[in-house]
Amino acid sequence: MRIIRSIIMAVSTFTKIPMPRQDWDRANMKYTLAALPFVGVLTGIFIYIWALAADALGFGAILFSAGLTLIPVILTGGIHLDGFCDTMDAINSRAAPERKREILKDPRIGAFAAIWLGVYLTAYFALCSEFTPDVTVAFKLGATAVISRAAAGIAIAALPRSSEGGLADTLRGDSREATLFVCILWLIWAGVFAWGAAVASIICILWVRRMSKRDFGGMSGDLAGYLISICELFGIMTVIINDKAGLTWF
C-alpha cells in the first residue's frame, strides 16, 4: 500500500490529474521520487491517444506536432518548465552564486526566462514536426518522458543538495538508495525504446552536476525541473537522429 500511495503522490504532485487525497507525510512520500517516471508512462498514454486520433482524422504535421508539444505541458501543469524558467533566469544573470540562488527562489518570471521558454517551445515544436501521426511515436516520446524523470530522480538521489527544506529535499527523504536503484531500472527499461535519449540523459545529468555545484551549491527542485526539460528536448532530438540514420530497432 505504501508503494501505491507513493505513486498517487507522484501523480498528484507532478500532474494535473485528480487523485485521491493523501496525507503529505514522509511515510506516503517515501517512494514518490522513485515513482516519478510513472508520470512519463502517463504522458506516453496520452500521446498514444493523440496519435490514434491524428491518424484517424488525418491531421497535418503542424497540428500533430502542436499536440505533441502541448500534451506534456497541459498534463503536468508546466511544473517542470517552471523550474526551467527559474534556472534560466539565474544562469543568465551572470551574477555571483549567492545572487543566483536568490534568483532561483524568486517566483517571478524574468526576461531571460521568457526568452528561453520561447526558444525551448519553438525547438520542441520544430522537433515534433519531424514525426508523422503514428502510434510508435507514443512509445518513443513516452520513453523519453520516462527517461527524463528517471534522470531527475537519479540526480536528486545521488547529487549533493543545495539546501534543506525544499521539495527536492523532502522527496529525497530517507529512501535515497531505493530511489537511485529504481530510477536506474526505469532508465534501462525506457532505454529499450529510446536508447539515444538514455545516453543524452546521462550527459545532461553530468552537465547539471557540474552546473549545480558551481552555481548553486547543489541540486534543488527547480534544477530537477530544468534537468527534466533539457533531457526531454535532447532526448527527442536523439530519437529523430536515430530514426533518420537508421540506428533504431523500434
PyMOL commands that set and color helices and strands:
alter all, ss='L'
color gray80, all
select helices_A, chain A and resi 2-14+26-29+32-35+37-57+61-76+79-92+97-105+111-128+136-158+167-172+176-191+195-215+221-245
alter helices_A, ss='H'
color red, helices_A
deselect
rebuild
show_as cartoon
